[in-house]
Amino acid sequence: MAGAGLYFEDLELGQSASFAKTITEADILLFAGVSGDTNPVHIDAEAASRSLFKERIAHGMLSASLISTVLGTRLPGPGTIYLAQNLRFRAPVRIGATVTATVEVTGLDPDRKRAILRTVCTVEGRPVIEGDATVMVPSRNGG
């Protein structure tokens, strides 16, 4: 295993893995501090109550970051290099919601040792983020 991750040769179309996390108020405040995104819809309950969502919501990129967790720790795992990601934000994530990020191998490029993965984040089975990622995966032969 490549640093406990999978080698490119271990990947198969349809393989998938997930990671779930319940989003807390602390997560949102910490993400605002780390990212600098202090949009009131995330951190100010009064301002958020006047928004389209009527309450505070998590940063979209906070939920999307869980995709990186799956790629870097589960599938393909350690040694994976994140090259590209597209995202479509489908619904807000509220404080207390459990977000499940799932990736599924949908394409393999043996010459370049790259994998294409469908990426989705769900809350109670409903997609909140959808997209695709491209990653470089270590090869058993080092190529």
C-alpha positions as CSV (number, residue, x, y, z in Angstrom):
1,M,0.0,0.0,0.0
2,A,1.2,3.5,-0.8
3,G,1.5,5.0,2.6
4,A,-1.5,2.9,3.7
5,G,-3.4,4.1,0.7
6,L,-4.3,2.2,-2.4
7,Y,-2.1,1.9,-5.5
8,F,-3.5,2.8,-8.9
9,E,-3.5,-0.9,-9.8
10,D,-5.8,-1.6,-6.9
11,L,-8.5,0.7,-8.2
12,E,-11.6,-0.5,-10.0
13,L,-14.6,1.2,-11.5
14,G,-17.4,1.4,-9.0
15,Q,-15.2,1.4,-5.9
16,S,-16.5,3.8,-3.4
17,A,-15.9,5.1,0.1
18,S,-17.5,7.6,2.5
19,F,-16.9,9.8,5.5
20,A,-19.6,11.4,7.6
21,K,-19.5,14.4,10.0
22,T,-22.1,16.3,12.0
23,I,-21.5,20.0,11.4
24,T,-21.4,22.0,14.6
25,E,-21.4,25.7,15.3
26,A,-17.8,25.3,16.4
27,D,-16.9,23.9,13.0
28,I,-18.5,26.9,11.2
29,L,-16.7,29.4,13.4
30,L,-13.4,27.6,13.1
31,F,-13.8,27.4,9.3
32,A,-14.6,31.1,9.2
33,G,-11.4,31.8,11.1
34,V,-9.3,29.6,8.9
35,S,-10.8,30.7,5.6
36,G,-11.5,34.3,6.4
37,D,-15.1,33.8,5.1
38,T,-17.1,35.8,7.6
39,N,-20.2,36.1,5.5
40,P,-23.0,36.9,8.0
41,V,-25.1,34.0,6.7
42,H,-22.6,31.7,8.4
43,I,-21.8,33.5,11.6
44,D,-24.5,36.1,12.5
45,A,-27.8,34.5,13.5
46,E,-29.7,37.8,13.3
47,A,-28.5,38.6,9.8
48,A,-29.0,35.0,8.7
49,S,-32.6,35.1,9.9
50,R,-33.2,37.8,7.2
51,S,-31.6,35.6,4.5
52,L,-33.1,33.2,2.0
53,F,-32.3,30.4,4.4
54,K,-33.8,32.0,7.5
55,E,-31.0,30.7,9.7
56,R,-27.2,30.2,9.8
57,I,-25.8,27.7,7.3
58,A,-22.5,26.1,7.0
59,H,-20.0,27.3,4.4
60,G,-20.4,25.3,1.2
61,M,-16.6,24.7,1.1
62,L,-16.7,23.3,4.7
63,S,-19.0,20.5,3.5
64,A,-17.0,20.1,0.3
65,S,-13.8,19.7,2.3
66,L,-15.1,16.4,3.5
67,I,-14.6,15.1,-0.1
68,S,-10.9,15.8,0.4
69,T,-11.0,13.7,3.6
70,V,-12.3,10.7,1.7
71,L,-9.8,11.1,-1.1
72,G,-6.8,11.6,1.2
73,T,-7.7,9.0,3.9
74,R,-9.9,6.3,2.4
75,L,-10.1,6.1,-1.4
76,P,-7.6,6.2,-2.9
77,G,-6.1,7.2,0.5
78,P,-2.7,8.5,1.6
79,G,-0.4,9.4,-1.2
80,T,-3.3,10.7,-3.4
81,I,-2.7,14.0,-5.1
82,Y,-5.8,16.1,-5.6
83,L,-5.6,17.7,-9.1
84,A,-9.1,19.0,-9.9
85,Q,-12.6,19.3,-8.6
86,N,-15.9,20.7,-9.8
87,L,-18.7,21.3,-7.5
88,R,-22.4,22.1,-7.8
89,F,-24.0,23.3,-4.6
90,R,-27.6,21.9,-4.4
91,A,-28.9,22.7,-0.9
92,P,-27.7,24.5,2.3
93,V,-26.3,22.6,5.2
94,R,-27.6,23.6,8.6
95,I,-26.0,23.4,12.0
96,G,-26.5,19.9,13.4
97,A,-26.8,18.2,10.0
98,T,-24.7,15.2,9.3
99,V,-22.9,15.5,6.0
100,T,-21.8,12.3,4.3
101,A,-19.2,12.7,1.6
102,T,-18.9,9.8,-0.9
103,V,-16.5,9.3,-3.8
104,E,-16.9,6.6,-6.5
105,V,-14.3,5.7,-9.1
106,T,-15.8,6.4,-12.5
107,G,-12.7,6.6,-14.7
108,L,-9.1,5.3,-14.8
109,D,-6.3,6.6,-16.9
110,P,-3.5,4.0,-16.6
111,D,-1.0,6.0,-18.7
112,R,-1.1,9.0,-16.4
113,K,-2.0,7.1,-13.2
114,R,-5.1,9.3,-12.7
115,A,-8.5,8.4,-11.4
116,I,-11.8,10.3,-12.0
117,L,-14.3,10.1,-9.1
118,R,-17.9,11.1,-8.8
119,T,-18.2,13.1,-5.6
120,V,-21.3,13.8,-3.7
121,C,-22.2,15.1,-0.2
122,T,-25.6,14.2,1.2
123,V,-27.7,15.1,4.2
124,E,-30.3,12.5,5.1
125,G,-29.7,10.9,1.7
126,R,-30.4,14.2,-0.2
127,P,-27.5,15.6,-2.3
128,V,-26.2,19.0,-1.1
129,I,-23.1,19.0,-3.3
130,E,-22.4,17.1,-6.5
131,G,-19.3,17.0,-8.7
132,D,-16.3,15.2,-10.0
133,A,-12.7,15.0,-8.9
134,T,-9.4,14.0,-10.7
135,V,-6.6,12.6,-8.6
136,M,-3.1,11.2,-9.2
137,V,-2.6,7.9,-7.5
138,P,0.8,6.3,-6.6
139,S,1.6,3.3,-8.8
140,R,3.1,0.0,-7.5
141,N,5.9,0.3,-10.0
142,G,6.6,3.9,-9.1
143,G,5.5,5.2,-12.6
